[in-house]
Amino acid sequence: MGGATLKGKLEERWKKLGEGPEVEDALKRGGKLSEETVELRRRAAVGEGEPGREEEEEDSLEYREVFSSGRKKDAEPAIVELSLVEIKERAKEALLDEDYEEAEGLYTEGLMEIRRMVSDKGQDCGSGGGEGGENRVDYGDMNDAASILYSNRSLVRKKQQRWLESIADAYAAHKLRPDWAKPYYRIAQAKACQLEYRGAIAACRQGQKLLDQNGSRSTEFVELMDQISNAAFLAGSLAGFDGRLLQVRSAGEEAWLGREAPANPLIDEVPEELSMNSLGLDDSGDVDSGTRAALVAKRKNDAIQAGTAQLSFRSIRDAVEEAKDGDRILILRGIHNTGGTTIFVNKRILIRSEGTLEETTIDHRGNSPIFRLTRSAVLQNINIDMTGFRESVFVYGGPEVSPVIEHCKFTCSGDGAISVAGRANPVVRRCEIASCKKVGLKLFEQARGEYVDLRITSCQQQAVKLMERSSGKFYNCSFTKNEEEGVVVMDAAEAVLRDCVVAKNSGPGADVSGKGKIAAENCQIEGNVGGLWLWDSAKAVVSESTIEGGTSHVILADGDSLPRVVSCTVEGMIQATEEAWEGICMETNTLIEPLKSVELPPESGPFHFEPVWYERKQ
């Protein structure tokens, strides 16, 4: 956008306000202004007919005048440079349309326009104000405008996967506006995409420091650090968990009684015979229990502040309460318990046990979950033996709650192992769930998640149940020998299975009802009492898989359900409506007749109908 356009807009503006270089010259000479000019200046002075100013968001562009009619140095400018605003608006539209090349070109054009505006006055943007005068440019405003354009172009280049250029633009924005935190956000995003996790976390901390200094309560960097930390952990880096190391000692035989680890006088408390004098106080004599506790707390806090404390705790709960974002908690070999209470994990911390799964166990006896995760934390290498009437781990929160549960083993004689609710989006991988009294893994509300290398076996109900509007993706999982179905999808839930084995369950391999949907690719559904059963308005897409019905129907499509089976081997009896049959009888499928006739199982055990909507499966 050239200078001629800028000059034309300024002349049009001056004409409407009765201002401009010619008017200024006439006033200086004492000349007489035309009646029209006098009327325009009068109307502008009282605010009649003055063009409105576009209000921008906090981090939007606010471009200042390049000419002032006798304005005081610190007065609010009267002229808004519209050409740059137009560039910004067009760039925003291009960005929304994912036309990144157009958006990048427009932001570059805006930066060039700022350079032209400043160079016309003989200085570069960011070089300072220079001598005063009537035509002085507000260089601070130009720096702010350029900083925003650089930041926006950094975002565009990140979307184009041009990480280095994105980082360079973000640093340019930071140099022009050092007190603005947004460039650090761009730097962190681009570095994370480059897998430079430590640099990304460092940028987040710098940005958060700026926000704190400015008195902002924004949590954008906290949420970004959560995302980057978990991505780093999944990639094998502890970049976001580089804080202190807190250790939890084994309770030993006390664990079976629900007690914490025995006290260590050298760490946990002051010996009975300790005198006031030995604690550095003037008075001497024995110390009562209340004073001793206060002194211990103060001494431990002083040691923590000085960095000389041995961060050793008697229970997991105490360690979690002490932990801060980025800390790691190591559960030492032995037996641990929670005292029957829930541990609320609302911090970005990593909790793992020492040694192999067989060497360290959490023995929980209570009617509440062991862990309630409401933040993107990590549970790793933990063996949980749960006795109670609730699940072992409960994950709840919005989509930003994306904890990682890795290489853990769950045995739950009271209820299920893992429940996910809200809109939480966990990653569960390389875990084993066995012998649960109810469901191994349950998703409800709008829960999401990815489940990789998950083994669920010998549960008294289903291996996996998805309800309401939940959705789960399962990769290379195994659901075997459960007392009811392998996978249940009901209500409006959705499940995606890839490279999974669903075998030897006492109910159908997959049971889908309501408006539920299931997609299976390269899966083995065999040896169950029934293969793929669909009810109501359920839908299924199965490809490159083996489906076998065992002692019952391999595919049962009732009501308005619609299966689509492609490139599969289907062995057993099929019962389906005409419309459903069209989605099964594909040329790419291999249909194998059953060796003997089958029928629906009797209404008992896993097939007993329970007329409770929350629990119904068919």
C-alpha positions in Angstrom: 0.0 0.0 0.0 1.9 3.0 -1.2 2.5 6.5 0.1 0.0 8.1 -2.4 -2.8 6.2 -0.8 -1.7 7.4 2.7 -1.5 11.0 1.5 -4.9 10.8 -0.1 -6.5 9.5 3.1 -4.8 12.2 5.2 -6.0 15.0 2.8 -9.5 13.6 3.0 -9.3 13.6 6.8 -7.9 17.1 7.0 -10.6 18.4 4.7 -13.4 17.0 6.9 -11.8 18.5 10.1 -10.7 21.8 8.6 -7.1 21.1 9.3 -3.9 20.4 7.4 -0.6 22.1 6.4 -2.3 24.9 4.4 -4.6 25.8 7.3 -1.7 25.8 9.7 0.3 28.2 7.4 -2.7 30.5 7.2 -3.1 30.6 11.0 0.6 31.4 11.5 0.4 34.3 9.0 -2.8 35.6 10.5 -4.7 35.0 7.3 -8.4 34.6 7.2 -10.0 31.2 6.8 -13.0 30.4 4.7 -16.4 30.2 6.3 -16.5 26.5 5.4 -13.2 25.8 7.1 -14.2 27.7 10.2 -17.5 25.7 10.5 -15.6 22.4 10.0 -13.1 23.3 12.8 -16.0 24.4 15.1 -17.8 21.1 14.6 -14.7 19.1 15.1 -13.9 21.0 18.3 -17.3 20.0 19.8 -17.1 16.5 18.4 -19.9 16.8 15.8 -19.5 14.6 12.8 -16.0 13.5 13.7 -15.3 10.0 12.3 -15.5 7.3 15.0 -12.4 5.5 16.1 -12.2 1.7 15.9 -11.8 0.2 19.3 -9.3 -2.6 19.4 -8.7 -5.5 21.8 -5.9 -5.3 24.3 -3.3 -6.8 22.0 -4.7 -5.4 18.7 -3.2 -2.7 16.5 -3.6 1.0 17.4 -2.0 3.2 14.8 -1.3 6.8 15.5 -1.3 10.0 13.4 1.6 11.3 11.3 0.4 14.9 11.4 -0.9 16.9 14.3 -2.5 20.3 14.2 -1.0 22.1 17.1 -1.4 19.1 19.4 0.4 19.1 22.7 3.1 16.5 23.1 1.3 14.1 25.4 -2.3 14.7 24.0 -4.3 11.8 22.6 -3.9 11.7 18.8 -6.8 12.8 16.6 -5.9 10.9 13.4 -5.9 7.1 13.1 -4.0 5.7 10.2 -6.6 3.5 8.5 -4.5 1.8 5.9 -2.7 -0.3 8.5 -5.9 -1.2 10.2 -7.2 -2.3 6.9 -4.1 -4.5 6.4 -4.6 -6.0 9.8 -8.3 -6.8 9.1 -7.6 -8.4 5.8 -4.8 -10.4 7.3 -7.1 -11.6 10.0 -9.7 -12.7 7.5 -7.0 -14.6 5.5 -5.9 -16.3 8.7 -9.4 -17.4 9.5 -9.7 -18.8 5.9 -6.4 -20.6 6.4 -4.9 -18.6 3.5 -1.5 -18.4 5.3 0.5 -17.1 2.3 -2.0 -14.2 1.9 -1.9 -13.4 5.7 1.9 -13.5 5.8 2.1 -11.1 2.8 -0.3 -8.7 4.4 1.5 -8.6 7.7 4.8 -8.1 5.8 3.1 -5.2 3.9 2.1 -3.7 7.2 5.6 -3.8 8.5 6.9 -2.2 5.3 4.2 0.5 5.6 5.4 1.3 9.1 9.0 1.6 7.9 8.0 4.0 5.1 6.0 6.1 7.6 9.0 6.4 9.9 11.7 6.7 7.3 9.8 9.7 5.8 10.8 11.4 9.0 14.4 10.4 8.6 14.5 7.7 11.3 14.0 3.9 11.6 11.2 2.4 13.6 12.4 1.9 17.2 15.3 4.5 17.0 13.6 7.0 19.3 11.7 10.2 19.0 14.3 12.7 17.8 13.8 16.4 18.1 10.3 17.8 18.7 8.2 19.5 16.1 4.8 19.8 14.6 5.2 16.7 12.4 6.7 14.5 15.0 6.1 10.7 14.8 5.1 8.8 18.0 7.8 6.1 17.7 6.5 4.3 20.8 3.2 3.6 19.1 5.0 2.6 15.9 7.0 0.1 17.9 3.9 -1.3 19.5 2.2 -1.6 16.1 5.3 -3.3 14.5 5.5 -5.7 17.5 2.0 -6.8 17.0 2.5 -7.4 13.3 5.7 -9.4 14.0 3.8 -11.5 16.6 0.9 -12.2 14.2 3.3 -13.1 11.4 5.1 -15.4 13.8 1.7 -17.2 14.3 1.2 -17.5 10.6 4.7 -18.9 10.0 4.1 -21.4 12.8 1.0 -22.6 11.0 3.1 -23.0 7.9 5.6 -25.1 9.9 8.4 -22.6 9.4 9.5 -22.8 13.0 12.8 -20.9 12.8 11.2 -17.9 11.0 8.3 -18.0 13.5 10.8 -17.8 16.4 12.7 -15.0 14.6 9.5 -12.9 14.3 8.6 -13.5 17.9 12.0 -12.3 19.1 11.7 -9.2 16.9 8.3 -8.5 18.5 9.9 -8.9 22.0 12.7 -6.5 21.1 10.3 -3.8 20.1 8.0 -4.3 23.1 10.0 -6.0 25.9 7.1 -5.8 28.5 4.7 -7.8 26.3 4.3 -11.5 27.1 2.7 -12.7 23.9 6.0 -13.1 21.9 7.2 -15.6 24.5 4.0 -17.6 23.9 4.8 -17.7 20.2 8.4 -18.7 20.9 7.3 -21.5 23.2 4.8 -22.8 20.7 7.4 -22.8 17.8 10.1 -24.4 19.9 7.8 -27.1 21.1 6.9 -27.9 17.5 10.7 -28.2 16.9 10.8 -30.6 19.8 13.0 -28.1 21.7 11.0 -28.8 24.9 13.5 -27.3 27.4 13.6 -24.0 25.4 9.9 -24.0 25.1 9.4 -24.4 28.9 12.0 -21.6 29.5 10.1 -19.3 27.2 6.9 -20.1 29.1 8.5 -19.2 32.4 9.8 -15.9 31.0 6.3 -15.1 29.7 4.7 -16.0 33.0 7.3 -13.8 34.8 6.3 -10.8 32.7 2.6 -11.5 33.4 3.2 -11.6 37.1 5.2 -8.4 37.0 2.4 -6.7 35.1 -0.2 -7.9 37.7 -2.0 -10.1 35.2 -4.0 -13.1 36.4 -3.9 -14.8 33.0 -3.2 -18.6 33.1 -2.3 -19.0 29.4 1.3 -19.9 30.1 0.3 -22.4 32.8 -1.9 -24.2 30.4 0.7 -24.0 27.6 3.3 -25.5 30.0 1.0 -28.3 30.8 0.6 -29.1 27.2 4.3 -28.9 26.4 5.3 -30.9 29.5 3.1 -33.8 28.7 4.1 -33.8 25.0 7.8 -33.7 26.2 7.1 -36.6 28.6 5.5 -38.7 25.8 8.6 -38.0 23.7 10.9 -39.1 26.5 11.9 -35.8 28.0 11.4 -34.4 31.5 11.6 -30.8 30.4 8.4 -29.8 32.3 9.2 -31.9 35.3 12.6 -30.5 36.2 11.8 -29.3 39.7 12.5 -30.8 43.1 12.6 -34.5 43.8 10.3 -35.5 46.7 10.6 -39.0 48.2 7.9 -41.1 49.9 9.1 -43.8 52.3 7.4 -47.2 52.6 4.9 -47.8 55.4 6.1 -51.4 55.6 3.8 -53.5 57.9 2.0 -50.3 59.0 0.5 -50.1 55.5 -1.8 -53.0 56.1 -3.3 -51.0 59.1 -3.8 -47.9 56.9 -1.0 -46.0 58.5 1.8 -43.9 57.0 5.4 -44.7 57.2 7.1 -44.7 60.6 8.6 -41.5 61.8 12.3 -40.9 61.3 13.6 -38.7 64.2 16.3 -37.3 62.0 13.9 -36.0 59.4 10.3 -35.8 60.8 10.5 -34.6 64.4 12.6 -33.3 67.2 13.6 -35.9 69.8 11.8 -35.7 73.1 15.0 -34.9 75.0 15.8 -31.9 72.7 16.2 -28.7 74.7 15.4 -25.1 73.7 19.0 -24.3 74.0 20.0 -27.0 71.5 17.5 -25.4 69.1 19.3 -22.1 69.3 17.0 -20.5 71.9 18.1 -18.9 75.1 15.8 -20.8 77.5 16.6 -24.4 78.4 14.6 -27.3 79.5 12.3 -29.9 77.9 10.2 -28.9 74.9 6.5 -29.7 75.0 4.9 -31.5 72.0 3.2 -28.4 70.6 6.4 -26.3 70.6 8.3 -29.2 69.2 5.9 -29.6 66.3 6.1 -25.9 65.5 9.9 -25.9 65.7 10.1 -29.0 63.4 7.8 -27.3 60.9 9.9 -24.1 61.0 13.2 -26.0 60.8 12.0 -28.0 57.8 10.6 -25.0 56.0 13.9 -23.1 56.5 15.8 -26.1 55.1 13.5 -26.2 52.1 13.9 -22.5 51.4 17.7 -22.9 51.8 17.7 -26.0 49.5 19.3 -28.2 52.1 16.3 -30.2 53.1 16.0 -33.9 52.6 12.5 -33.9 51.0 11.3 -37.2 52.5 7.7 -37.8 53.4 5.7 -40.4 55.4 2.8 -40.5 52.9 2.0 -39.8 49.3 -0.6 -37.3 50.3 1.9 -35.2 52.3 4.3 -35.2 49.3 1.6 -34.1 46.9 0.6 -31.3 49.3 4.1 -30.1 49.4 4.8 -30.4 45.7 4.8 -27.5 43.3 4.4 -27.4 39.5 7.2 -29.2 37.8 8.2 -31.3 40.9 8.7 -35.1 40.8 7.5 -37.5 43.5 9.4 -40.8 43.9 7.5 -43.6 45.8 10.2 -45.7 47.3 10.2 -49.5 47.3 7.7 -51.2 49.6 4.0 -50.9 50.6 2.2 -47.6 50.7 -1.3 -46.5 51.5 -3.4 -43.3 51.4 -5.1 -43.6 54.8 -8.4 -44.3 53.0 -8.6 -40.8 51.6 -8.4 -39.4 48.1 -5.2 -37.7 46.8 -6.2 -34.6 44.8 -3.7 -34.0 42.1 -4.3 -30.4 40.8 -0.6 -29.6 40.0 1.7 -30.4 37.1 3.7 -33.1 38.9 5.1 -36.5 38.1 4.4 -39.4 40.5 6.3 -42.6 39.9 7.4 -45.6 42.0 10.9 -47.0 42.4 11.9 -50.3 41.0 9.6 -52.7 39.2 5.8 -52.9 39.5 6.2 -55.9 41.9 8.5 -54.0 44.2 6.3 -51.0 45.0 2.5 -51.2 45.7 -0.1 -48.7 46.8 -2.6 -50.6 49.0 -5.8 -48.5 49.3 -8.7 -49.4 51.4 -11.4 -46.8 51.2 -14.6 -45.7 49.5 -13.1 -43.0 47.4 -10.7 -42.9 44.4 -7.0 -43.1 45.2 -6.1 -40.3 42.7 -8.4 -37.6 41.5 -6.6 -36.0 38.6 -7.8 -32.5 37.5 -4.6 -31.3 36.0 -2.1 -32.6 33.4 0.0 -34.6 35.8 1.8 -37.9 35.2 1.4 -41.3 37.0 4.1 -43.7 36.0 5.2 -47.2 37.1 2.6 -47.5 39.9 1.0 -50.8 41.1 -2.4 -50.2 42.7 -4.3 -52.7 44.8 -7.7 -51.1 45.4 -10.3 -52.3 47.9 -13.4 -50.1 48.0 -16.5 -49.0 46.2 -15.0 -46.5 43.8 -12.6 -46.5 40.9 -8.8 -46.4 41.5 -8.2 -43.3 39.4 -10.8 -40.6 38.5 -9.9 -38.1 35.8 -12.1 -35.0 35.5 -12.0 -31.6 33.9 -12.0 -29.6 30.7 -10.2 -30.5 27.5 -7.0 -29.0 28.9 -6.9 -31.7 31.5 -4.7 -34.3 29.7 -2.8 -36.4 32.3 -0.6 -39.3 31.3 -1.0 -42.7 33.0 1.9 -44.9 31.9 3.1 -48.4 32.8 0.7 -48.9 35.7 -1.0 -51.9 37.0 -4.5 -51.9 38.5 -6.3 -54.5 40.6 -9.6 -53.4 42.0 -11.8 -55.7 44.1 -14.4 -53.0 44.9 -15.2 -51.2 41.6 -13.5 -50.3 38.3 -10.0 -49.1 37.6 -10.1 -45.8 35.7 -13.1 -43.4 35.1 -12.8 -40.4 32.9 -15.5 -37.7 32.9 -16.1 -34.0 32.0 -14.2 -33.2 28.9 -10.9 -34.6 30.1 -8.5 -36.0 27.5 -6.0 -38.4 29.1 -3.3 -40.5 27.5 -3.1 -44.0 29.0 -0.5 -46.3 27.6 1.3 -49.6 28.5 -1.1 -50.2 31.4 -2.6 -53.5 32.7 -6.0 -53.7 34.4 -7.0 -57.0 35.9 -9.7 -58.5 38.1 -11.9 -55.4 38.6 -15.2 -56.0 40.3 -16.9 -53.8 37.7 -15.7 -52.0 34.5 -12.0 -51.8 33.7 -12.2 -48.4 31.9 -15.3 -46.2 31.9 -15.8 -42.9 29.9 -18.8 -40.7 30.3 -20.1 -37.2 29.9 -17.9 -35.7 27.1 -14.6 -37.5 28.1 -12.0 -38.2 25.4 -8.6 -39.8 25.4 -6.1 -42.0 23.7 -5.4 -45.5 25.0 -2.4 -47.3 23.8 -1.1 -50.8 24.6 -3.8 -51.2 27.2 -4.5 -54.7 28.5 -7.8 -55.3 30.3 -8.6 -58.8 31.5 -10.8 -60.7 34.0 -13.1 -57.9 34.9 -16.5 -58.9 36.3 -18.3 -56.6 33.9 -17.0 -55.0 30.6 -13.5 -54.2 29.7 -14.4 -50.8 28.3 -17.7 -48.8 28.5 -18.3 -45.5 26.8 -21.5 -43.6 27.7 -23.3 -40.3 27.0 -21.2 -38.2 24.5 -17.7 -39.6 25.3 -15.2 -40.7 22.7 -12.1 -42.9 23.0 -9.4 -43.9 20.6 -7.8 -47.3 21.3 -4.6 -48.5 19.6 -3.0 -52.0 20.0 -5.2 -52.8 23.0 -6.3 -56.2 24.3 -9.7 -56.8 26.0 -9.9 -60.5 27.0 -11.6 -62.9 29.4 -14.0 -60.4 30.9 -17.3 -61.6 32.4 -19.4 -59.4 30.1 -18.7 -57.6 26.8 -15.4 -56.5 25.6 -16.4 -53.0 24.4 -19.8 -51.3 25.1 -20.7 -48.1 23.3 -24.0 -46.5 24.2 -26.0 -43.3 24.1 -24.1 -41.0 21.7 -20.6 -42.2 22.5 -18.0 -43.1 19.9 -15.1 -45.5 19.9 -12.2 -46.0 17.5 -10.3 -49.3 17.6 -7.1 -49.9 15.6 -4.9 -53.1 15.8 -6.9 -54.3 18.8 -7.8 -57.8 20.0 -11.2 -58.4 21.6 -11.3 -62.1 22.6 -12.7 -64.7 24.9 -15.2 -62.4 26.6 -18.5 -63.9 28.0 -20.5 -61.3 26.1 -20.3 -59.9 22.6 -17.0 -58.5 21.5 -18.6 -55.1 20.8 -22.1 -54.0 21.8 -23.3 -50.7 20.4 -26.6 -49.1 21.2 -28.5 -45.8 21.1 -26.8 -43.5 18.7 -23.4 -44.9 19.5 -20.7 -45.4 16.8 -17.8 -47.7 16.5 -15.0 -47.9 14.0 -12.6 -50.8 13.9 -9.6 -51.3 11.7 -7.3 -54.3 11.6 -8.9 -55.8 14.7 -9.5 -59.4 15.8 -12.9 -59.9 17.4 -13.1 -63.6 18.1 -13.9 -66.3 20.7 -16.5 -64.1 22.4 -20.2 -65.0 22.9 -21.2 -62.9 19.9 -19.2 -60.7 17.6 -20.5 -57.2 16.6 -24.0 -56.5 18.0 -25.8 -53.3 17.0 -29.1 -51.9 18.4 -31.3 -48.9 18.0 -29.7 -46.3 15.6 -26.1 -47.5 16.2 -23.5 -47.4 13.4 -20.4 -49.4 12.8 -17.5 -49.2 10.3 -15.2 -52.3 10.3 -12.4 -52.8 7.9 -9.6 -55.3 7.4 -10.6 -57.2 10.5 -11.6 -60.7 11.5 -15.0 -61.1 13.2 -16.1 -64.4 14.7 -19.2 -65.0 16.6 -18.2 -67.9 18.9 -21.4 -69.6 20.3 -23.7 -66.8 19.1 -24.3 -64.4 16.2 -21.2 -62.9 14.6 -23.1 -59.8 13.5 -26.5 -58.8 14.9 -28.0 -55.6 13.4 -31.3 -54.7 14.9 -33.6 -51.7 14.6 -32.3 -48.9 12.5 -28.6 -49.8 13.0 -26.3 -49.5 10.1 -23.1 -51.6 9.8 -20.5 -51.2 7.1 -18.1 -54.0 6.9 -15.3 -53.8 4.3 -12.4 -56.2 3.5 -13.1 -58.4 6.5 -13.4 -62.1 7.3 -16.8 -62.7 8.9 -17.3 -66.2 10.4 -20.7 -67.2 11.8 -24.4 -66.5 11.6 -25.6 -63.0 10.7 -28.9 -61.6 11.7 -29.7 -58.2 10.1 -32.3 -56.1 8.5 -32.3 -55.6 4.7 -30.7 -52.2 4.9 -28.1 -53.5 7.3 -27.4 -56.5 5.1 -26.4 -54.2 2.3 -23.5 -52.8 4.4 -22.3 -56.4 5.2 -22.6 -58.2 1.9 -19.6 -56.6 0.2 -17.5 -58.3 -2.5 -14.4 -57.5 -0.5 -15.6 -59.5 2.5 -15.1 -63.2 3.1 -18.2 -64.7 4.6 -17.8 -68.1 6.3 -20.9 -70.2 7.2 -21.1 -71.4 10.8 -20.3 -75.1 11.4 -23.5 -75.4 13.5 -26.6 -73.3 14.1 -26.5 -70.7 16.8 -29.1 -68.8 18.7 -29.3 -65.9 21.1 -28.0 -66.8 24.6 -30.5 -67.1 27.5 -31.4 -64.0 29.4 -28.9 -64.6 32.2 -25.5 -63.5 33.3 -24.2 -60.8 30.9 -27.4 -61.0 28.9 -29.8 -60.3 31.7 -31.8 -57.2 30.8 -31.8 -54.5 33.4 -34.3 -51.8 32.7 -32.1 -49.0 34.1 -31.2 -46.5 31.4 -27.9 -45.5 32.9 -26.8 -49.2 32.8 -28.7 -50.6 29.8 -26.7 -52.0 26.9 -29.3 -53.1 24.4 
